[in-house]
């Protein structure tokens, strides 16, 4: 049973916190019904993600066995059979769609379904095509945010979508950058696209996406201030921890970390503190 739990990668569920972004920004998470629908969307995305991880590891079993760390994954290590992984993964994805239906909004089902299709197609095709692989993974983050928005029926502004898109591309590109350093000259044998990305190119994409995310967030923050008519500059102040977090994460990448972003966020106390500060400031902006 422990192998099946590991295969579901519960640590990765942290990414699904994005489901609460749009409802949180709209200031409706203090309403029981809205919070309930957001939690349903969160659970549905967690099940969908775990189901796709099962299929991903079943499809990548041979490549994972050649990887220095992925060889310890349950399927690659022989703890879970390929066939069993596909069956359980399929059941988890069906359960995700069923749970999405409980929100009573067809849009939630559609977004969870699109997420499953995009993620499975990434595992089968897109991960082998340079640039497209970055876009495919990043789209998963945007879909997570969209799932929360449609489940609770709140709008997502264009700037909010841009913040999510650029931020996701920054994290994903950083992951590739760190993987290239970690795997060295044999990186392309483990992940084919790494042979096509030069360090200069990845640095360029990191710079563009970081700048895009920060500019988009700044515009969104000022937009929210104007919409709410807030007297105290809470939204503007929230820019500080966001900017600092991006710069801190860029430093972590330069130091050789970032191949597993969830571990960086789980271990770096500075990033955690910045996250807490941002939540506190943004909560004050929305609920005061």
C-alpha positions in Angstrom: 0.0 0.0 0.0 2.9 2.4 0.8 4.1 2.0 -2.8 0.7 3.0 -4.2 0.6 6.1 -1.9 4.1 7.1 -3.0 3.0 6.7 -6.7 0.2 9.1 -6.1 2.8 11.7 -5.0 0.8 13.6 -2.3 3.7 16.1 -2.0 2.7 17.4 -5.4 -0.8 18.2 -4.2 0.7 21.5 -2.9 0.5 22.8 -6.5 -3.3 22.5 -6.3 -3.4 25.2 -3.7 -3.8 27.4 -6.8 -7.4 26.3 -6.9 -8.0 28.7 -4.0 -6.3 31.7 -5.7 -9.3 33.2 -7.6 -11.9 32.6 -4.8 -9.4 34.1 -2.3 -8.8 37.1 -4.5 -12.6 37.6 -4.9 -13.0 37.5 -1.1 -15.5 34.7 -1.0 -13.6 32.0 0.9 -15.3 33.1 4.1 -18.6 31.9 2.7 -19.3 28.2 3.6 -20.7 27.3 0.2 -17.9 28.9 -1.8 -15.3 27.3 0.5 -17.0 23.9 0.1 -17.0 24.1 -3.7 -13.3 25.2 -3.7 -12.4 22.2 -1.5 -14.2 19.9 -3.9 -12.3 21.4 -6.8 -9.1 21.0 -4.9 -9.8 17.3 -4.1 -10.8 16.7 -7.7 -7.5 18.2 -9.0 -5.5 16.1 -6.5 -7.2 12.9 -7.7 -6.7 13.9 -11.3 -3.0 14.7 -10.7 -2.4 11.4 -8.9 -4.1 9.5 -11.7 -1.9 11.1 -14.3 1.2 10.4 -12.2 0.3 6.7 -12.2 0.0 6.7 -16.0 3.2 8.8 -16.5 5.3 6.4 -14.5 3.8 3.5 -16.3 4.7 5.1 -19.7 8.1 6.2 -18.5 9.1 3.0 -16.7 12.2 2.3 -18.9 13.5 5.9 -18.9 13.0 6.2 -15.1 15.1 3.1 -14.5 18.0 5.0 -16.1 17.5 8.1 -13.9 19.6 8.5 -10.8 16.6 9.3 -8.5 13.5 8.3 -10.5 14.7 4.7 -10.6 13.3 4.5 -7.0 9.8 5.3 -8.1 7.4 2.3 -7.4 6.8 1.3 -11.0 10.5 1.7 -12.1 11.5 -0.2 -8.9 9.1 -3.0 -9.7 7.0 -2.4 -6.6 3.9 -1.7 -8.7 3.2 -3.4 -12.0 2.7 -1.3 -15.2 -0.8 -2.8 -15.7 -1.8 -2.1 -12.1 -0.6 1.5 -12.4 -2.7 2.1 -15.5 -5.8 0.6 -13.9 -5.5 2.5 -10.6 -4.6 5.7 -12.5 -7.7 5.4 -14.6 -9.9 4.9 -11.6 -8.5 8.0 -9.9 -9.2 10.1 -13.0 -12.8 8.9 -13.2 -13.2 9.7 -9.5 -11.8 13.1 -10.1 -14.4 13.8 -12.8 -17.1 12.5 -10.5 -16.0 14.7 -7.7 -15.9 17.7 -10.1 -19.5 17.0 -11.0 -20.5 17.5 -7.3 -19.8 21.2 -7.8 -22.9 21.2 -10.0 -21.0 23.2 -12.7 -20.2 21.6 -16.0 -17.2 24.0 -16.4 -15.5 22.3 -13.5 -15.8 18.9 -15.1 -14.6 20.3 -18.4 -11.5 21.9 -16.8 -10.6 18.8 -14.9 -11.1 16.8 -18.1 -8.8 19.1 -20.1 -6.2 18.9 -17.4 -6.2 15.1 -17.6 -6.0 15.2 -21.4 -3.2 17.8 -21.4 -1.2 15.9 -18.8 -1.6 12.5 -20.4 -0.7 13.9 -23.8 2.4 15.5 -22.2 3.5 12.2 -20.9 3.0 10.5 -24.3 4.0 13.3 -26.8 4.7 16.8 -25.6 7.5 16.1 -23.2 9.7 15.1 -26.2 9.2 18.5 -28.0 11.3 21.4 -26.9 9.4 24.5 -25.8 6.0 22.7 -26.2 6.9 20.7 -23.1 7.3 23.9 -21.1 4.0 25.3 -22.3 2.2 22.0 -21.6 3.3 21.8 -18.0 2.7 25.5 -17.4 -0.9 25.2 -18.7 -1.6 22.7 -15.9 -1.0 25.5 -13.3 -3.4 27.8 -15.2 -6.0 25.1 -15.3 -5.7 24.6 -11.6 -6.5 28.3 -11.0 -9.3 28.1 -13.5 -10.8 25.1 -11.7 -11.2 27.1 -8.5 -12.7 30.0 -10.4 -15.4 28.1 -12.2 -16.2 25.9 -9.3 -17.0 28.9 -7.1 -18.3 31.0 -10.1 -15.9 33.9 -9.7 -14.2 35.8 -12.6 -10.5 35.7 -13.4 -9.1 39.0 -14.7 -6.7 39.0 -17.6 -3.8 40.1 -15.4 -4.5 37.3 -12.9 -4.2 34.8 -15.8 -1.0 36.4 -17.0 0.5 36.3 -13.5 -0.3 32.6 -13.3 1.0 31.9 -16.8 4.3 33.7 -16.4 4.8 32.4 -12.9 4.2 28.8 -14.0 6.6 29.2 -16.9 9.2 30.6 -14.6 9.0 27.6 -12.2 8.9 25.0 -15.0 11.9 26.6 -16.8 13.7 26.7 -13.5 13.1 23.0 -13.1 14.6 22.3 -16.5 17.5 24.6 -15.7 18.2 22.7 -12.5 17.8 19.3 -14.1 20.4 20.2 -16.8 22.9 21.1 -14.0 22.1 18.1 -11.9 22.2 15.5 -14.7 25.3 17.0 -16.5 26.4 15.8 -19.9 24.0 12.8 -19.9 20.9 15.0 -19.3 19.7 14.5 -22.9 19.7 10.7 -22.4 17.3 11.0 -19.5 15.1 13.8 -20.9 15.5 14.4 -24.6 14.5 18.1 -24.6 17.4 18.9 -22.3 19.8 18.3 -25.2 18.1 21.1 -27.1 18.1 23.7 -24.4 21.3 25.6 -23.9 22.0 27.3 -20.6 21.8 30.7 -22.3 18.4 29.9 -23.7 17.0 28.8 -20.3 18.4 31.9 -18.6 16.7 34.0 -21.3 13.4 32.3 -20.7 13.8 32.6 -16.9 14.5 36.4 -17.3 11.5 36.9 -19.6 9.0 34.9 -17.5 10.2 36.4 -14.2 9.8 40.0 -15.5 6.5 39.1 -17.1 5.2 37.6 -13.8 6.3 40.6 -11.7 5.0 43.2 -14.1 1.6 41.4 -14.5 1.3 41.1 -10.7 2.1 44.8 -10.2 -0.6 45.7 -12.7 -3.1 43.3 -11.2 -2.4 44.7 -7.7 -3.1 48.2 -8.8 -6.1 47.1 -10.7 -7.5 45.4 -7.6 -6.8 48.6 -5.6 -8.8 50.6 -8.1 -11.7 48.1 -8.2 -12.0 48.0 -4.5 -11.3 51.6 -3.7 -9.1 50.5 -0.8 -7.6 53.4 1.2 -4.7 51.6 2.7 -2.1 50.3 0.1 -2.4 46.6 1.0 -2.4 45.4 -2.6 0.6 47.5 -3.4 2.4 46.2 -0.3 1.8 42.6 -1.4 4.1 43.3 -4.4 7.1 43.3 -2.0 7.0 39.6 -0.8 6.1 38.4 -4.3 9.1 40.2 -5.9 11.4 39.0 -3.1 10.2 35.4 -3.5 10.9 35.4 -7.2 14.4 36.8 -6.6 15.0 34.3 -3.8 13.9 31.4 -6.0 16.2 32.6 -8.9 19.1 32.5 -6.4 18.1 29.0 -5.4 18.3 28.0 -9.1 21.8 29.5 -9.4 22.9 27.5 -6.4 21.8 24.3 -8.1 18.4 23.7 -6.6 15.0 23.6 -8.3 14.9 20.2 -10.0 12.1 19.4 -7.5 10.4 22.8 -6.9 8.1 21.3 -4.2 11.2 20.3 -2.2 12.6 23.8 -2.5 9.4 25.4 -1.2 9.1 22.7 1.5 12.6 23.3 2.9 13.5 26.9 2.4 12.3 28.8 5.4 12.8 32.2 3.7 10.4 31.3 0.9 7.9 29.9 3.5 8.1 33.1 5.5 7.6 35.2 2.4 4.5 33.1 1.5 3.1 33.7 5.0 3.7 37.4 4.8 2.1 37.6 1.3 -1.0 35.7 2.6 -1.3 38.0 5.6 -1.0 41.1 3.5 -3.3 39.9 0.8 -5.9 38.7 3.3 -5.8 42.1 4.9 -6.4 43.7 1.5 -9.4 41.5 0.7 -11.1 41.2 4.0 -10.5 44.6 5.6 
